[in-house]
Amino acid sequence: GMAEDGLEVRQMRPEEISQAVDIWKEQGLEEGENNVKIWYEVDPEGFYVAVDTDTEQVVGTCAAVRQHESLFFVGMYAVRKSYQGRGIGPRVWQVLMNRVGENNAGLNAVPKHLSTYRDRAGFSYLEPWSTLVYNTTNVTPEKLQPSSEGLRVVPIDDDILPKLIEYDTEIHGYDRHKAVTLTLQDEDGCARAVVRQGDDGEDVVCGFGKLSANILGGALASPLYADDRDAAGVLIRELVENFEPSKHSLTMMVLDCNDDACALAEDLGLSHYMKVPRCYRIEGVQASLEKIYAQHDLNFTTF
């Protein structure tokens, strides 16, 4: 790393994950309890820290997680409040951009920083849609249909996992098998799939999802993917009923261009309190947006 003025910028070490989570929590921003750990395992080289060399304390973080060979996703860009205003952010950013190189990269811009990213940091392609951060402290799963003969919610085992990875690949257009596997096998939270019976009698996957513990308390949908509103509704109802923290609060990251997803969140009693634009360096990224009812993560992956 680069050490100067008692500060070193370098790749994050596994034992520093909890400090990185604390910095994010200090910003008052949502994240899944184990999401940083999961994505670090997916791409450890993509995580950077600024460290106070006197105390070895992590004082800044940033990630550029590789999605595929020519696409990165940038997130978790934060500096501990007591260290802000010392030029730490730009130094971490520089290391990050060295990793991205000439490739495309995306990020979710907190609205007040949008012009900085778009006009000064080179993330000039703005998507026509934004992410709405939906939240409630009074979730109403009883307003949604329960599972039935037609749509069954099932636990995730080794037999169904490859089908879920395939389903995920169809949504994203690239393979995320490691992230999906680690997310669904994580000991935190509650993960399920929703299936219907196909013409041949075999189960067909109609969606999958997970509720995680949110670092700010309560639960975070991370992700919720489904063929349609019915499948998504059956799935999230079952997840909420099986994950106690969601009774305290529930957060969903919803695309404002997906009307069914917004309607589902509102049926569940959620309302949105923040609108987050999406920028890319070079061009937008295609995905099956109509199947994304809640995004997997706003820091580490496109959807």
N, C-alpha and C positions, 0 to 999 in steps of 0.2 A: 504493500500500500504506500500512500504518500504521507509522510509524517512531517508536519511543520506546525509551529506555534502550539506544541503539545497536543496536536490532533492528528489522528491517523484515519485515512479512509481505506477500507479493505473489504474483502468478502466476509460475510457474516459466518460465525461459527455456530454449531448446533446449540451449544450451551447459552448462546445469546438470544435465542428465540423469545424467551419470556420477557427480556428487557425490551425487545422490539414491540411485543404486544403491549407492554406498559406505556410506551411512547404513543402508540395508536390510541389507547384508551384515554390518555391524557388529552388528546385532541377532541375527545367526545365523539369518536366515529365508530360505527358498527363494524364488527368482524366476528367470524365464527371462532369459538374457543380454540379449536385445533387447526383452523385453516392455514395459519402461517406455517405451522409445523408440517402440514400436508404438502403445501406448495414448495416449501423448502426441500422436502424429500423428492419432489418432482424435478426440481431444477436448482440445486444448491448454489451453483455458480451465478445465479441471477440475483442473489440477495447481497446488499452492501450495507455497511455500517460506518458511521463516523464514531471514533472512540477517543475519549479523553485519555491520553497516554499516562497522565499522572495517576488517575484513579481506575483505569481500565473500564470505566463506565461507558456504555453505549449512549451516545447523545443525539444520533441522527440515523435514519433508516431510509432505504429505498430499494425497490425491486424492479427488475426487468426480466420477467419470466418468459422463456422461449415457448411459443405456442406450436410453431413448426419452423422449418429451416429459415424462412424469410419473414417471420412475424414474431414480434415480442409484445408483451403487455406490461405497461409501466404502472406501478402503484406503490402504496405504503411510503410515500415521500413525506417525511415529517422530521422535525427537529424538536427535541425536548424544550419545553417553554423557557426554562432558565438559561438555555444556550442560544436562543434565537437572537438574530441581529448581529451575529459574528461572522457571517459569510460561510457558514457550514453547509447550508442547503446547496448553493451553487457548486461547491466542491464535490459533494456526493452526486449531484446531477451530472457533472462532467464525466465521472467514472461510469455512470449508467449509460450515458450516450455513447461512450467509447464501445460499450458492449453491443449496443443496437447497431452501430455502424451505419451502413447504407440501407439497412432493412426497413421494412414498415414496422411501425409500433403504434399501439393504441393506448389511450388513457381516459379515465373519467375525470373531468375537470370540475373541481368545486367551483360553483358559479363565479365567485369573486376573483378567481385566478384564471378564468377562461381566456381573457385577452393575453395574459402572459404566455400561456402555453401556445395559443394559436398564432400570435403575432411575433413573439420573441423567441420561443423555444422550438419553433419549426413544426408544430403539430397543427398544420394549417387546414387539414381536411376535417370539416365539421359534419357529423351525421345529421340528417334531417329530424331524427328522433332523439329523445333524451330518456334517461332513467328516472323514474319516480320512486323515491324511497317512501314506502308505505309502512305505517306502524299503528298499533293499537295496544291499549292495556286491557281491553275487554273483548276478547275474540269470541265470535259467534258461529262455531262450526255447525250448530244445529240448523242453520239456515241452508246448509248444503245437503245434497242427496247422500244417503249412506250407500255403502257398496251393496251390490245386488247380484243376481244371476249374470246379468250382462257384463258388469264391470266389477272385478274382484281385486281387492288389495292384498298383496302377498308379501311375505318376508323375502329378504334377498339372500340367496344361497349360491353356492358355487355353480349350480346348474343354470340359474337365470342370469348371473353376472355377465357372461359373454354376450348375451342378447341385449343387455342394458348398454354395454360398451358400443355395440353395433348401432343401437338407437341413438346414442350420444354422438357417434361419428356422423350419422346422417344429419343431425341437427347442425353440427359445427362445420362439417365439410373437411375435417381433419381428425386424426386419432388422438384421443386424450385418455387412453386406457389406464395409464398410471394414476392420473389425478382422479378418475372416476373410481377406480378400485380402492385407492386409499380413502377417499371420501366415504364410500359406502361401507367399508370395513372398519371405519373409525369407531373407537369405543364410545366416543361422545355422541349424544344425539339419537335420533330415530330415523331410520331409512326404510323405505318400502317401494315396491313397484306396483303398477296397476296393469291388469291383463284382461283380455276378453278371449272367449273361445273362438278359434278360427274355424273355417269350414271343414278342415280335416280333423277337428277335435283337439288340435294342439293349442296351447295358450299363445296368444300374440301379445307382445308388449305394447301398451298404450301410453306408457309414461313411467317416470320414476322420480323420487325426490327424497330430500332429507331435511329434517329440522336439526339445527345445531344449537348449542348454548351460545348466546351472544355475549361478548366480553363486557357489554354494558348492562348485562342482566337480561332475563327473558330468553326468547328464542329467535332464531334467524332462519328463514327458508334458504337453503343453500345446497342444491338448486331445487327447482320444481319445473319439470319438463313433462308435457303431455300432448296427446294428439288434438284434444279439444277441451272445451270448458267442462264438459261432463266428467271426463277422465281426470282432469286436474282437480275438480271439486271433490270427487270421491276420494282421491288420494290425499289432498291436504286435510280433509275432515278427519280421516283416519290418523294421519300424522299428529295433528293437534290433540286428538283425544288420547294419544299414546305418549305424549311428551309434556310432562307437567310444567316445565318453564314457560310454555306458550300461554298458559293461563295467566302468567304475570305480564308478559308482553310478547308481541309477535311483530317481526319486521320482514318485509318482502321488497326486493329490488325489481321493479316492474318496468317494462318498456312502454312508453306512452303511446307507441304506435300499435300496441296489442290491446284492442278494446276489450276482448274477452278476459284477458289477464287483469286489467284494471277493474272490470266489473266483478270478477271473482274476489279480488282483494277487498272491494267495497262490501260485497255480501258477507265477508268474514268479519266485517266491522272495522276494517283498516281505512285510514285516510293518509294522503301523502303530505309530507312536510318539507320535502326538498326535491328539487329538479336538477339533475346532473347531466350536463352535456357530454357527448363522446367525441373525442378528436383522434385523428390518426396523422402520422407523418406524411404518408404518401397517398393512400386511397382507403375507401371504406372496405369493410369485410362483410361478405355475404354469410347468412346463416338462415335457418328456418325460424324466423322471428315469431311466427304464429304458434310455435310449439313451446316457446319460452315463457312460462308463467311466473317464474322468479329466477333471477340470474344466480349462477353458482357463486360468484364473488366479484366485487367491484375493483379489487386490487391486483388480481393475479391471472385473470382469464377474460377473453372477449365476452363470453356470455355465461 
